[in-house]
Amino acid sequence: MLHEEWLNKNAIKQVEVINVDAKKYKVNSMLTIGKVYDVVNETEEYYHIKDNSGKIGGYYKSYFKEL
């Protein structure tokens, strides 16, 4: 499965967290404001990054700014 390969995949770009204001999900424990993360996959709505848990997670693009 493709998502199992993401841990070893090279980053396609970097993004910086600008907010963790989630209405529905708890994001503030998985992302740190001001920290730069490597994007391993991108969809129309989400970035898939290696978050603070050490696993790949999908997050709305509205939490980030591209570098």
C-alpha positions, -999 to +999 in steps of 0.1 A: +000+000+000+012+035-009+008+050+026+032+024+041+060+037+018+056+073+029+079+069+060+108+062+037+098+086+009+118+118+002+101+151+010+085+169-019+084+203-001+085+219+034+057+236+052+055+256+085+027+254+109+009+287+114-021+276+135-036+246+152-072+259+155-091+228+147-129+227+152-133+190+151-100+173+158-072+175+183-043+189+163-023+208+189-007+176+203+005+165+168+017+198+153+038+225+168+033+261+158+064+275+140+079+241+134+088+231+098+077+197+085+085+177+054+056+170+031+057+134+017+024+135-001-001+162-011-037+161-022-061+189-031-071+194+006-044+178+027-006+176+034+007+143+046+036+149+069+056+130+096+040+146+127+051+148+164+040+112+169+066+100+144+039+087+121+025+101+088-006+121+093-029+140+069-037+176+079-057+204+062-036+228+043-051+257+062-027+248+092+004+255+071+022+280+049+046+268+022+082+277+024 
